[in-house]
């Protein structure tokens, strides 16, 4: 584990953990879509936190369906000058195989997860079971929002799954939201933010697009950027004219 350092500034590093092919039936179009699998290494005075851990193995049917190409978590961490033994905490946005795949490499490290998400994963027909309950699994179950380290807050963002959660990381230049798969792509998140703005500004006429209630909570943090698990694009707020 790392030694906490009061002088260590906040830093967030994206980790490329491979990609997979989402079938057209799931991609919402006539063609399949190739999607990256991205995790984030967060350096804080309290230590090193890993948000998501990449593609898991262990189910030939899942592999045949999604055709994943994996980059080992150990290799991605090594490129950042880190080993699995340096990780102090894990936050998993949800427990599908492409987000919790490296968790068994981090046995004994606390994994923050919503209780409803863990229950769903354990109910079967949800993910690769061996990625959930493995030797040394150490879950810290949450029931809603929680500040897990000073300035680091888990916020429920249900939709993709009932127990999906995002991470808000405070920093000297404002907050960064690690949104996981709250939205698949940054453009969809941007559209929801604009729908919320239109509703708040009282745009009249035909009905407006909907948006999730948790966008109100994320807006309270005034995020300077929002990062995603399956999109390299970054959302940033518009500057006032």
N, C-alpha and C positions, 0 to 999 in steps of 0.2 A: 504494500500500500504506500501511497505517497505521504509525505510529511506536510501537514498544513503550513502555509506560509502567509502571514498577514500581508506581506508586500506583493504577493503574486496577483497580477491583474486578471480580470476575466478574459478568456479567449475561447472561441468556438471554432473547431476545425471539422470540416466535412470529411467523412470517410466513404470512399467508393467501395461498396461490397458486392458489386456485380450487377446483373440485370436479369430480367425474365421477359417472356413474351405473353402478354395478356391477350387471350382469345378475343376475336371480334365480338362475340356475344357479351363479353364483360366490358369491352372497350367502348361500347356504345356507337359503333360505326361499322362500315362495311369491311374494314380490314383490322387485323390484330395490331397491337401497339407494343413496342419494345419499351420497357420502363426500367430506369435505374433503381438500384436499391441503395439508399443513402442512410448512413448513421451520422451521429454528431458527437464529437469528443469535447466536453466542456471542462475547461480549467478554471478552478475557483480557489480562493484562499483555503477552503475546506478540503480540497483534494480534486480528484478527477472523476467526472461523471460521464457515463456513456448513455446516450439516448438512442435506443434500438441497437441491435447487434447482428442484423443481416439474415441471409438465407440459410435455413436449416436443411438438414439431410435426413433421410430415413424413410421416405415414402416413394416408391417407384411410380405409383399412379400420379402423384402430385408432380413429379419431375416430367413425366410424359405429357402432362396437361400444360404446364407452364414453361417447360424447356429452360430452366434456370442455368445461368452461367455464374459461378460463384467466385468471389475473391475472398480468401480466408481472412477472418477477423484478425488473426495474429499478424498477417502481412500488412494489413491496413494500419494496425496499431504501431507496428515496427516502423513504418514510414513516418509516423508522427513521433518516433522516439519513445514509445511506450510499450510495455508488455501487459498481458492480461493481469498479472499480479499487481500492477500499479493502479488498477481501477478500484475506486472506493464505493461507487454506487452505480446502479443501472436504473433507468426509467424506460419502460417499454410502453410505446403508445397503445399497442394492443398485441394480442398473443397469436396472431396468424404467423405461419411459418417463415414469412419473409421479413419479419420484424424481431423475432425472438430467437433466431437460429443460432446465435453465438452464446446464448445464455448458459448452456452447459459448460462452456469453457471458463465460466466465471463462478464456479461453485463457491458458495460461502459469501459471495458479495450480495448485499441487499438489493432486491429488485422491487422497485415501487410500481404497483399496479392497482387498478381499481378492483375492489372485491367482486363486483358484478362481472368483470372481464375474466378474472381467474375462475369464477364459478362456471361461466360459459365454456371456457377452454377445457375444464375438467368434465364437462357433461358429455363430451364425445362428438365426433363428426364436425369438428371445428378447426383443428390444427393438427400438427404432428405431436402426438401425446408425449413422446420422449423428450420433446423440447420444453415441456411444461413441468413435469415432475421427474426430475433427474437427481442423482445423488448430490447432496449439498445444496439443493435449491433452497433459497432463503427469501421468501416473499414478505414484503411489508404492504399489507392491504390497506387501501384507502377507500373511504366512503365519501367521495366528493373532493373538493379543493383542499390543498394543503401546501404549506411552505415547508419544504423538506430540508433546505439549507437557507441561511439568510439571503434574501434576494433571489431565491430559486423556488418557483411555485408551480406545482402541478395543477392544471385546470381541466376539468372534464370537458370534452368536445365530442359528445356522442353523435352518431350518424352512421359512419362506416360500420362500427359495431356499437352496441349499447354502452360498453365500458371504455370506449376510446378516450384517450387523454393526451393533452399537449403540455409542453413545458415552457414557462416564461422565465427567461434569464435576464436579470437586471445587469446593467453595465454603465460605465461612465458616460456613454453617448446615448443611453436609453435602453429600452428593453428589446430583446430578441425573442421571438416565438418560434419554437421548434414544433411545428404543427403535425408532424407525422403524416398520417393519411386522413386527417380531418377533411382535406380535399386532395384529390389525386394530383392536380396541377395548379400552379400559381394563378393561371388565368381564371380558373373557376372560383378560387378564393377572392380574387379581385372583383369578379362579377357580383359575388355575395356582398362584399363591402359596399359596392356602389348601390346595390338594392337596398341595403340598410340606410345608406345616406339619403336615397330618394324617399324612403318611407319617413325618415325623420324630418325631411324638409317639406313634406306634405305635397308631393307631386300628385296631381289629380288626373282623372281619366280612367283608362282601363286598369285592371288589377296589376299590381307590381309583382315581380318575382319574389318568392319567399327566401328567407335566410334563417339560419339557426339562431336560437335565442342566445347561445353562448358567444356569439359575435359581440354582443353588448359588453360582456365581461372582458373579453380580450381588448376591446377598444379602451377600457379603463386604464390599461397599461401603456397606452399610446405607443405601440411597437414601432421601432424604426425599421425593422425588417422581419419577414416571416419566411421560414425555410421549411422544405417539404421532404418527405421520404422517397417520393417517386418522381421528382422533378428537379432538375438543376436550376431552374429559374427561381429568382428571389422576388418576393413582393416587398415593395417599399411604398410608403405613403406619398401622395401628391403634396408638393409644397404649395402653400398659399400663393395666389397670384400677387 
